[in-house]
């Protein structure tokens, strides 16, 4: 073969299509029995395939400039043109997210149709057993099914997220074999778990969702927060998980944009007999109020409380600080943060700087996108770029 691509996910399929269009003999290998298994899971089965607003500041990497070249050469509009060419109906949701009207299967079928047209071959249910470099631009790949030689080897193995769909450290191990640095991986776009005491206190709120601002000293996001029986989730927590470090506190504002202390003073003047709890229930779910506000304050009539106590109540809800225990891990993570060091890779070609013919694309690289279609766009862009050069 001219090109062997290890991994039949989003970036691997895109690379295969582009290489095939250049009349390269392409073989895509994967240990799964069918290609694109994680594509089918994305967007709750509706595939959030890109975003109308794609820029480098939506990505996390030790080399924040690395993704710029690929994203500018194969843009969201390029992928959208491909979707429209295949007459796939799509819709736009909040924050510019683009989803299939049907299912994720539409995107996978589109990619497989493009692969077929480009003459791409597949070897599925094939476990990679050994890789050797037999010379410059010559690699020997042995799998549980067969052995092959190729000029260009593309590692499109993804990260460690969702091991139930076959995620493995294979790509990181291949990088290590060729002495390419790998930044320590961790789970990203993932719910956070709470310390045992906090978990016991807040688990009764499981299922409650509110808009909130969640902040660390460095980052801040405003979206829905969801309480779970293990901890905290929802879009705002998934976004923050890309940046949160173990041991770090979060500050949470459960009433963004509302001056609660002033609102309580106003209620105190107009309705002095009302309890704090009954007023707060106009702003937040009752169960949340009961857990968040100290019992003696919650049951007190407004007239009995000095303004200082009203400010304290406001702080409990608008400056709630909590130290998560950990993330839920790769089992539920949407991406892997960390991975193959981008400084060792050409941002133009995706080729390893010190290993001619070895390429890395997609999630295996140290590039992680925010929630909202950015990770799939990185897969399309990086796969496309490598496909021009393999």
C-alpha positions in Angstrom: 0.0 0.0 0.0 1.0 3.6 -0.4 -0.7 4.7 2.8 -1.9 2.8 5.8 -4.2 4.6 8.2 -4.6 3.1 11.7 -8.0 4.1 12.9 -11.4 4.3 11.1 -12.7 7.3 13.0 -13.5 10.8 11.8 -9.9 11.9 11.2 -8.8 8.6 9.7 -11.7 8.5 7.2 -11.2 12.1 6.1 -7.5 11.4 5.6 -8.3 8.3 3.6 -10.7 10.2 1.3 -8.2 12.9 0.5 -5.3 10.5 -0.1 -7.6 8.3 -2.2 -8.5 11.3 -4.4 -4.8 11.7 -5.1 -4.8 8.1 -6.5 -2.8 6.8 -3.5 -3.5 3.2 -2.6 -5.0 3.5 0.9 -5.7 0.9 3.5 -7.6 1.8 6.7 -7.1 -0.6 9.6 -9.1 -0.7 12.8 -9.6 -3.2 15.6 -13.4 -2.6 15.6 -15.7 -4.7 13.4 -17.2 -1.6 11.8 -15.8 1.9 11.1 -16.8 5.2 12.7 -18.2 3.8 16.0 -17.6 7.0 18.0 -19.0 9.1 15.2 -22.4 7.4 15.8 -22.3 8.4 19.4 -21.7 12.1 18.9 -24.3 14.7 19.6 -26.6 12.2 21.3 -26.8 10.3 18.0 -27.5 13.4 15.9 -23.8 14.2 15.2 -22.8 17.8 16.1 -20.5 17.7 13.1 -19.1 21.3 13.3 -19.8 24.8 14.5 -20.4 28.1 12.6 -17.7 29.8 14.6 -14.4 27.9 14.6 -11.2 29.6 15.9 -8.1 28.5 17.8 -9.4 29.9 21.1 -11.9 27.1 21.2 -9.0 24.6 21.6 -6.7 23.6 24.4 -3.1 22.6 23.7 0.4 23.0 25.0 1.0 24.6 21.6 -2.1 26.9 21.2 -1.0 28.0 17.7 -0.7 24.5 16.2 -4.3 24.1 15.2 -4.6 27.4 13.3 -3.1 26.2 10.0 -5.3 23.2 9.6 -8.5 25.0 10.7 -7.8 27.8 8.2 -7.1 25.4 5.2 -10.1 23.1 5.7 -12.8 25.1 7.4 -16.3 24.4 8.8 -17.7 25.8 5.5 -15.7 23.2 3.5 -17.2 20.4 5.6 -20.6 21.9 5.4 -20.3 21.9 1.6 -19.6 18.2 1.7 -22.7 17.6 3.9 -24.8 19.6 1.4 -23.4 17.7 -1.6 -24.8 14.5 0.0 -28.1 16.2 0.7 -27.9 15.7 4.4 -30.5 17.8 6.3 -29.0 19.7 9.2 -30.1 22.3 11.8 -28.4 24.9 13.9 -28.7 24.9 17.7 -27.5 27.3 20.4 -23.9 28.7 20.1 -23.7 27.9 16.4 -23.7 24.1 16.8 -24.6 22.2 13.6 -26.4 18.9 13.9 -27.9 16.3 11.5 -31.7 16.5 11.3 -31.6 12.7 11.0 -28.9 10.7 12.7 -25.1 10.5 13.0 -25.3 7.5 10.6 -25.9 10.1 7.8 -22.4 11.5 8.3 -20.8 8.1 8.6 -22.5 6.9 5.4 -21.4 10.1 3.7 -17.7 9.4 4.7 -17.9 5.8 3.6 -19.4 6.7 0.3 -16.6 9.1 -0.3 -14.1 6.4 0.7 -15.6 4.0 -1.8 -15.5 6.6 -4.5 -11.8 7.3 -3.7 -11.0 3.5 -3.9 -10.1 3.2 -0.2 -9.6 -0.3 1.2 -10.5 -1.5 4.8 -9.2 -4.1 7.1 -11.5 -4.3 10.1 -11.4 -6.5 13.2 -7.6 -6.2 13.0 -5.5 -5.7 16.1 -2.2 -4.0 15.5 0.6 -6.3 16.8 3.8 -4.7 15.6 5.0 -1.7 13.6 8.6 -1.4 12.2 10.4 1.3 10.3 12.3 -0.6 7.6 13.8 2.6 6.0 12.9 6.1 5.1 9.2 6.2 4.0 8.9 2.4 4.6 6.9 1.0 7.4 5.9 -2.6 8.1 2.6 -3.1 9.9 1.6 -6.5 11.3 -1.9 -7.1 12.5 -3.9 -10.1 13.7 -5.2 -10.4 10.1 -2.2 -9.8 7.9 1.1 -7.9 7.4 1.5 -4.9 5.1 4.2 -2.4 4.0 3.5 1.2 3.2 5.3 4.5 2.4 3.2 6.7 4.7 1.8 5.6 8.0 -1.0 7.7 9.6 -1.9 7.3 13.3 -5.6 8.2 13.7 -6.3 6.1 16.7 -8.1 8.8 18.8 -7.7 9.2 22.6 -8.7 7.2 25.6 -12.3 8.4 26.0 -15.2 5.9 25.9 -13.2 2.7 26.2 -16.4 0.7 25.7 -16.1 1.7 22.1 -12.5 0.4 21.8 -10.5 3.5 22.9 -6.9 2.6 23.7 -3.5 4.1 24.2 -2.2 2.6 21.0 -1.5 6.0 19.3 0.4 7.2 22.3 2.4 4.0 22.4 3.3 4.3 18.7 4.5 7.9 19.4 6.6 6.6 22.2 8.1 3.9 20.0 9.4 6.6 17.7 10.6 8.7 20.6 7.9 11.4 20.2 6.9 13.1 23.4 3.3 12.5 24.7 1.8 15.0 27.1 0.1 13.0 30.0 -3.5 12.4 29.0 -6.6 13.1 31.1 -10.4 13.0 30.6 -12.0 16.1 29.1 -15.6 17.3 28.4 -16.5 15.1 31.4 -18.7 15.4 34.5 -17.0 16.1 37.8 -17.5 14.0 41.0 -17.8 15.5 44.5 -16.0 14.8 47.8 -17.9 12.2 49.9 -19.4 14.8 52.2 -20.5 17.1 49.4 -21.8 14.1 47.4 -24.0 13.1 50.3 -25.3 16.7 50.7 -26.0 17.4 47.0 -27.0 14.0 45.6 -30.7 14.8 46.6 -30.6 17.5 43.9 -29.9 14.9 41.1 -31.8 16.0 37.9 -32.0 19.7 38.7 -30.6 22.0 36.0 -30.1 25.7 36.3 -28.1 28.3 34.3 -24.9 29.1 36.1 -21.5 30.8 35.8 -18.7 28.4 36.8 -15.3 29.9 37.3 -11.7 29.1 38.3 -9.0 31.8 38.7 -8.2 31.5 35.0 -11.5 30.5 33.2 -15.2 31.2 33.4 -18.2 29.7 31.5 -21.9 30.4 31.6 -24.3 27.6 30.5 -26.6 25.0 32.1 -25.4 23.2 35.3 -26.8 19.8 36.0 -26.7 18.1 39.4 -26.2 14.4 39.3 -26.2 11.6 41.9 -22.4 11.6 41.7 -21.6 15.3 41.3 -21.9 18.1 38.7 -22.5 17.9 35.0 -24.2 19.9 32.2 -22.5 21.9 29.4 -20.9 24.4 31.8 -19.2 21.7 33.7 -18.1 19.8 30.6 -16.5 23.0 29.3 -14.8 23.7 32.6 -13.4 20.1 32.7 -11.0 21.0 29.9 -9.3 23.5 32.3 -10.0 22.3 35.8 -7.1 20.7 37.7 -7.5 18.3 40.6 -7.5 20.1 43.9 -8.8 23.3 42.4 -11.9 25.1 43.7 -14.8 26.2 41.6 -16.8 29.3 42.2 -20.4 29.0 41.1 -22.9 31.7 40.5 -26.4 30.1 40.5 -28.1 33.4 39.7 -26.0 35.1 37.0 -27.0 38.7 36.2 -29.3 39.0 39.2 -28.4 41.3 42.2 -29.9 39.0 44.7 -29.1 41.1 47.8 -30.9 44.1 46.3 -33.8 42.0 45.2 -34.2 40.6 48.8 -34.1 44.1 50.2 -36.8 45.1 47.9 -39.0 42.1 48.9 -38.2 42.9 52.5 -39.7 46.4 52.1 -42.7 45.3 50.1 -43.5 41.9 51.7 -41.8 41.8 55.2 -43.8 38.8 56.4 -42.5 36.5 53.6 -39.9 33.9 54.3 -36.5 33.9 52.6 -37.3 30.4 51.2 -40.6 31.5 49.6 -38.9 34.5 47.8 -35.9 32.5 46.6 -38.3 29.9 45.1 -39.2 32.5 42.5 -35.6 32.4 41.3 -34.5 28.8 41.9 -36.0 25.3 42.4 -37.2 24.8 46.0 -35.1 21.7 46.5 -32.0 23.7 45.6 -32.9 26.5 47.9 -33.4 24.1 50.8 -29.9 22.6 50.4 -28.0 25.7 49.5 -29.3 28.2 52.1 -28.7 27.7 55.8 -31.9 26.4 57.5 -32.3 29.2 60.0 -32.0 31.8 57.3 -34.3 30.1 54.8 -37.2 29.8 57.3 -36.8 33.4 58.6 -39.3 36.2 57.6 -37.5 38.9 55.7 -38.4 41.6 58.3 -36.3 39.7 60.9 -33.1 39.8 59.0 -30.6 42.7 58.8 -29.2 43.6 55.3 -26.0 41.8 56.3 -27.8 38.5 56.5 -29.4 39.2 53.0 -25.9 39.7 51.6 -24.8 36.4 53.2 -27.7 34.6 51.5 -26.8 36.2 48.2 -23.2 35.0 48.6 -24.3 31.5 49.4 -26.0 31.3 46.0 -23.9 33.6 43.9 -20.4 32.8 45.2 -20.7 29.1 46.1 -17.3 27.6 46.3 -16.8 23.8 46.0 -13.7 21.6 45.5 -14.6 18.6 43.2 -13.1 15.3 44.0 -12.2 14.2 40.4 -13.7 13.7 37.0 -15.9 10.7 36.0 -13.0 9.5 33.9 -12.7 8.2 30.4 -15.9 6.1 30.7 -18.1 9.2 30.0 -15.5 11.7 28.7 -16.0 13.1 25.2 -12.4 13.8 24.5 -8.9 13.2 25.8 -6.8 16.2 26.9 -3.1 15.8 26.2 -1.5 13.5 23.8 1.1 13.6 21.1 3.3 16.7 21.4 2.4 19.2 18.6 5.9 20.6 18.7 7.1 17.3 17.2 4.6 17.5 14.3 4.3 19.8 11.3 1.2 21.9 11.5 1.1 22.0 7.7 1.4 18.3 6.9 0.7 16.5 10.3 4.0 14.6 9.6 6.4 13.9 12.5 9.4 16.2 12.1 11.9 13.6 12.9 10.3 10.5 11.3 9.7 10.8 7.6 6.4 9.3 6.5 4.8 9.1 10.0 1.7 11.2 10.5 -0.6 11.9 13.4 -4.2 13.3 13.1 -7.2 13.9 15.2 -7.7 13.3 18.9 -4.4 11.4 19.4 -2.7 14.9 19.1 -2.5 17.3 22.0 -5.5 19.4 20.7 -8.8 19.3 22.5 -11.8 21.4 21.4 -14.6 22.9 23.5 -18.1 21.4 23.5 -20.0 22.2 20.3 -18.6 20.4 17.3 -15.1 21.7 17.6 -13.5 18.3 18.1 -15.1 16.8 15.0 -14.0 19.9 13.0 -10.4 19.3 14.3 -10.7 15.7 13.0 -11.9 16.8 9.6 -9.3 19.6 9.3 -6.2 17.6 10.5 -7.3 14.5 8.5 -7.7 16.6 5.4 -4.3 18.3 5.7 -2.5 15.0 6.1 -4.4 13.6 3.2 -2.8 16.1 0.9 0.7 14.9 1.7 0.7 11.2 2.6 
